[in-house]
Amino acid sequence: MSRSQRRRQRSRRSKYDDGYSGFVSKLVAGIVVAAVLLTLGGILLLSREQKAEQAGLNSETFCPKEGPTAIHAVLIDRTDGLGPIQAEALHRRIVMWAKQVPKQGLFEIYEVSGDGILLKPVVALCNPGDGSDLSMLTANPEMAKKRYKKNFEDPVREMLARMRTDTEADRSPIFEAVQSIAVTNFGPDTSAHERKLIIVSDFLQYVPEFSLYRGIPEYETFRRSAYGVSRMADLSGVGIELHLLHRKSERSRQSVDLVEFWMRWLEDQGAVIDHYSPLPG
């Protein structure tokens, strides 16, 4: 092989080696860039659910995984309609009650329905706080506020709108509704230290087995009756607020004796009466 041929061969090999080396360098650089982009993309695409998981909260309710710090349940009697003043007064009180729930405490709203089955909440949401102490790496404070507004304000507004057009129901199972909430919220398995039940009702129980429209029975007789025994509820240590919904056609039945009858029954279940007031309207 001549000297010139050897020089041309070395030149071709050098170009090949340079090209191969450049290809490998570009490939490695591409892999590194792709890895960085995937990592950044993974961080940026973390869903609300993953962020909530990292913060130790349920992504739908913002409640701690180990359970809420407090439970404030509101039971609203929907077995009759509301007047406009009652609806406005109730709406303002609901907003006030929601604000009183401590951070990571659960706020629930239930309705007394005519079927008397195990109740499911219309609203069930923990107070996420104002967002000021949430880490931007694990939660989105603005998103938390928006979700709280969506899952609280809209259902409450829709419920109150329905209540304005409600007609009188065939049944009014108030005892059953209280018993249902006691079982699902205030049992021995609850982790909440603070427990409250707010009842908004006309307190005129009416089911075939027992009706307060027939008059208020002597309490001890009621307590020992088959129906009274079947409606026992564990409300030990639960703070109770009673808010009376006046019915224009039933003012004579909604007496002090009626309220005292309910207070005595609630205390008999272990509850603590914190407050009583009629709702305006």
Secondary structure, DSSP 8 states (H G I E B T S, - for coil): --HHHHHHHHHHHHHHHHHHHHHHHHHHHHHHHHHHHHHHHHHHT--HHHHHHHTTB-TTT--BTT--SEEEEEEEE-SS---HHHHHHHHHHHHHHHHTS-TT-EEEEEEE-TT------SEEEE---SSTTS-TTT--HHHHHHHHHHHHHHHHHHHHHHHHT----S-B-HHHHHHHHHHHHSSTT---SEEEEEEEE----EETTEEGGG----HHHHHHSHHHHHT----TT-EEEEEE---GGGTTTS-HHHHHHHHHHHHHTT-EEEEEEE---
